[in-house]
Amino acid sequence: MARASTYQGPVPSRPRSSTRRGSRGRGPGRPSVEKTILGVPERFMRPRLILIAVVVILTCFGFLMVYSASSVTSLTSEAMGNDPAYYLKRQLAFAAMGAGIAAFIASRDYHIWGKRLVGIIWALTIGLLLLIFLPIAGSDAYGATRWVAIGPLTLQPSEFAKITIILVAADQAERYYDEQAVGFQDFVKNLAVFVGVPLVLILLQPDKGSTLIIAATLIVMAYLAGMDRRWILIVLAVGVAAALVLSLKDDYSRARIVTMLDPWSDPTGSGYQLIQGFYAFGSGGLFGVGLGMSRQKYSYLPMAYNDFIFAVVGEELGLVGTLGVLAAFGVLAWAGFRIARYAPDMCGRLIAAGCTSLIVIQLLVNVCGVLGLIPLSGKPVPFVSYGGSTIMSCLMLVGVLVSVSAHSTLPETVHDRSRQSWQFADGQGEARGPATSGDPGISLVGTPTPRSSRPRGDAGPGLRMVDGGGRAHPQARPRGGGSRTGGRGSCEGERIDLGPSAAERLRGRGSGRGDGRRGRN
């Protein structure tokens, strides 16, 4: 005898999420209720609050370390008015401006920046990058030109170009992979113009460190967008080869590679800064010499408040302090990628993942350079090192992340839309309203009805969830061969023929007539 089963349709399942559910909402006939924070689902609000909290902590910690690492230098400099808080005051001013801009960005829908105004933002960025090559620009170490004076402010356009490239790349990736609004050739052309041009202008400054960080971020975004891994490996191989060629072409780049391999080959020249950083880490030990008690900041360690502030952290707070900083950035990365996971579209996911990746990659570039694992790049630690453009651009990245989180909503899936048309029906086929997983008094399991006792008739249009049996579709055909009677199922009605029962399958071929004989062994 074939088995029969009442078809209830797919039972509405809870959204897949790693957040905790409220236990009070569970019970017989009651759906689980997700916790909320300030009226917002926990999955959205928790990473947002954690992100903001970690950024505030890192920024305040940066103020403390900038003051500790720069107080001696500014105190002994007449150009800075012999003010030990000179760098701290400037950092506070830049952080205040960056926080204001970040709050404005966060209060607006990220589609404004990533979709509607992305062309205007790109044009402004190109204009700022072109100003670098005019006489008003300032020179950095080794003849690199990276600064532009705008009134009383001196800004580094490449720091803000990072945000623009992330927005443009996310927009182009969504148009090609998700919306399929452009073909492959147009996609490549758009990337060459909107991503390649600013990258080339940054490289011509030259600023190889920023170029490396942006390129690594783009690779992460390409992987998350769904690009073929073979293409990613090809691009990665070409990028590594190009970086080696550019590094070996210039004298100062070759000197940085030699310094990384053997800083003691020139201890008073190119290797001096890296060696003094090693001394700072070595003297810090496990718990450090104490906050504000660094010795290397007394004109021994160049740029102690900027490129090598991580070495000062290691000296004053020891291994515990450096691991604490890395742990804070690990929490930031978790929150950023959590926001990316719950973004409502591909553009939001790529923007959030790109902003998070850029901050983490820049941290790793600085830390690995200070430890002598890669050549020095001159890139500061986000939120911690001194630098007006750096602190402003990092806070703006956080503003974009908060914007993506604030405008993430619970999406309506195709299953939600399908369930809206379902209805419960009792054993006599009477509809009893829309189907909900928490409808009290309704058994979603049902009770099987013998085939001989099932009424005949039209099952009616549509899909209905039946409690305790229903009517079979008159046009349904038996599933499979054999002489089974009543083995009719419906693809459009309430019942499905599940095929032969377990007992029938065990009887074998010789038991189709019900004579009790066993099948062949």
NORUR-V751648 format. One line per field, one symbol per residue. phi: phi as a letter, one per 40 degrees, with the letter a starting at -180 (. if undefined). A space follows every 10 residues. Layout:
phi = ???
//
This chain:
phi = .ccbaccbgc cdbcdcaccc bcccccicgb ccbccbbfgb ddcccccccc dccccccccc ccdccccccb ccccccbccb gfccbdcccc cccccccccc cccccccbcc ccccbcbccc cccccccccc cdcccccbbb cggcbbbbcb gccbbbdccc cdcccccccc cccccccccf cbcccccccc ccccbccccc ccccccbccc cccccccccc ccccchcdcc cccccccccc cccccccccc cccccccccc cacccacbbc cccccccccc ccccgcbgch cgbcccccgc bcfccbcbcc ccdcccbgcc cccccccccc cccdcccccc ccccacdccc cccccccccc ccdccccccc cgcbccbgcc cdgbcciccc ccccccccdc ccccccbcbc cccccccccc ccbcbcccgc cbgccbcbcc gbcccgbcbd cccccciccg cgbbcbbgga bcccccbccg chbcbgccbb cbccbbccgc cccccccgcc bccgcgcccc c
//
